[in-house]
Amino acid sequence: ASGEGSVGGGSNDGDVLDLDILWVQLLSACEAGFILCASTCGDDTRCRSNGLVPNHAYALTRVVEVTDPMTMQSHKLLHLRNPHGDHGLAWTGDWSAR
Protein backbone atom coordinates (compact mmCIF):
# COMPACT_ATOMS: atom_id res chain seq x y z
CA ALA A 1 0.00 0.00 0.00
CA SER A 2 1.25 3.45 -0.79
CA GLY A 3 -0.27 5.11 2.29
CA GLU A 4 1.49 4.59 5.57
CA GLY A 5 1.06 5.82 9.09
CA SER A 6 -1.56 6.19 11.74
CA VAL A 7 -5.23 6.65 11.12
CA GLY A 8 -7.74 8.32 13.38
CA GLY A 9 -11.40 8.01 13.99
CA GLY A 10 -11.35 5.47 16.78
CA SER A 11 -11.23 5.77 20.51
CA ASN A 12 -7.99 5.76 22.45
CA ASP A 13 -8.83 2.69 24.52
CA GLY A 14 -6.99 0.21 22.31
CA ASP A 15 -9.86 -0.57 19.92
CA VAL A 16 -8.74 -1.93 16.57
CA LEU A 17 -9.79 0.35 13.73
CA ASP A 18 -11.31 -1.43 10.73
CA LEU A 19 -9.79 0.36 7.72
CA ASP A 20 -12.49 -0.90 5.35
CA ILE A 21 -15.21 0.60 7.53
CA LEU A 22 -13.24 3.83 7.85
CA TRP A 23 -12.91 4.01 4.04
CA VAL A 24 -16.66 3.58 3.53
CA GLN A 25 -17.35 6.24 6.17
CA LEU A 26 -14.92 8.66 4.47
CA LEU A 27 -16.52 8.06 1.05
CA SER A 28 -20.00 8.58 2.48
CA ALA A 29 -19.05 11.72 4.43
CA CYS A 30 -17.32 13.26 1.41
CA GLU A 31 -20.29 12.50 -0.85
CA ALA A 32 -22.65 14.05 1.74
CA GLY A 33 -20.60 17.26 1.72
CA PHE A 34 -19.27 16.99 5.26
CA ILE A 35 -16.25 19.04 6.27
CA LEU A 36 -13.36 16.58 6.64
CA CYS A 37 -9.83 16.98 7.92
CA ALA A 38 -6.71 14.96 8.60
CA SER A 39 -3.52 15.58 10.50
CA THR A 40 0.07 14.44 10.51
CA CYS A 41 1.94 12.95 13.42
CA GLY A 42 4.92 14.57 15.10
CA ASP A 43 7.55 12.56 13.22
CA ASP A 44 9.39 15.52 11.68
CA THR A 45 11.78 13.50 9.51
CA ARG A 46 9.16 11.14 8.12
CA CYS A 47 6.67 13.93 7.39
CA ARG A 48 9.15 16.27 5.72
CA SER A 49 10.68 13.48 3.63
CA ASN A 50 7.21 12.97 2.12
CA GLY A 51 6.52 16.69 1.71
CA LEU A 52 4.13 17.02 4.66
CA VAL A 53 4.26 19.44 7.58
CA PRO A 54 4.61 17.63 10.95
CA ASN A 55 1.91 18.17 13.60
CA HIS A 56 -0.27 19.92 11.04
CA ALA A 57 -3.92 19.80 9.99
CA TYR A 58 -5.04 19.42 6.38
CA ALA A 59 -8.44 19.80 4.72
CA LEU A 60 -9.58 16.51 3.19
CA THR A 61 -11.16 17.64 -0.08
CA ARG A 62 -11.68 14.40 -2.03
CA VAL A 63 -11.94 10.70 -1.33
CA VAL A 64 -11.68 8.51 -4.42
CA GLU A 65 -10.94 4.96 -5.45
CA VAL A 66 -9.29 4.52 -8.84
CA THR A 67 -8.36 1.43 -10.81
CA ASP A 68 -5.11 1.13 -12.75
CA PRO A 69 -6.24 0.09 -16.26
CA MET A 70 -3.00 -1.81 -16.84
CA THR A 71 -2.99 -3.93 -13.66
CA MET A 72 -6.66 -3.59 -12.65
CA GLN A 73 -5.35 -2.87 -9.14
CA SER A 74 -7.52 -0.58 -7.03
CA HIS A 75 -6.02 2.44 -5.22
CA LYS A 76 -7.70 4.44 -2.45
CA LEU A 77 -6.69 8.09 -2.59
CA LEU A 78 -7.23 11.09 -0.34
CA HIS A 79 -6.79 14.61 -1.68
CA LEU A 80 -5.43 16.89 1.05
CA ARG A 81 -5.09 20.66 1.00
CA ASN A 82 -2.90 22.65 3.34
CA PRO A 83 -5.11 25.57 4.44
CA HIS A 84 -2.12 27.59 5.69
CA GLY A 85 -0.02 27.54 2.53
CA ASP A 86 2.57 25.04 1.47
CA HIS A 87 5.40 25.82 3.95
CA GLY A 88 7.70 25.17 1.00
CA LEU A 89 6.64 21.51 1.02
CA ALA A 90 4.53 19.38 -1.30
CA TRP A 91 3.66 15.68 -1.19
CA THR A 92 6.37 13.73 -3.00
CA GLY A 93 5.16 10.18 -2.47
CA ASP A 94 3.09 7.93 -4.72
CA TRP A 95 0.48 9.77 -6.83
CA SER A 96 2.14 13.15 -6.26
CA ALA A 97 1.99 15.83 -8.94
CA ARG A 98 5.77 15.61 -9.35
LINWO-V166200 format. One record per pair of residues at least 4 apart in sequence whose ideal C-beta (glycine too) atoms are under 6 Angstrom apart, sorted by sequence separation. I is the first residue (numbers start at 1). J is the second residue. D is the distance in whole Angstrom. If there is no record, write none. Layout:
i: <I	I>
j: <J	J>
d: <D	D>
This chain:
i: <11	43	82	86	92	10	29	47	68	91	10	29	40	47	67	65	66	7	44	65	40	42	9	42	64	40	63	40	62	39	60	61	37	38	61	37	38	58	59	37	36	58	59	30	53	6	27	26	51	51	51	51	50	50	23	2>
j: <15	47	86	90	96	15	34	52	73	96	17	36	47	54	74	74	75	17	54	76	52	54	22	55	77	54	78	56	79	57	78	79	57	58	81	59	60	80	81	60	60	82	83	63	87	41	63	63	89	90	91	92	92	93	76	94>
d: <5	6	6	6	5	5	4	4	5	5	4	6	5	4	5	6	5	6	5	5	5	6	5	5	5	6	6	5	4	5	6	5	6	5	5	6	5	4	5	6	4	6	5	4	5	6	5	5	5	5	4	4	6	5	6	4>
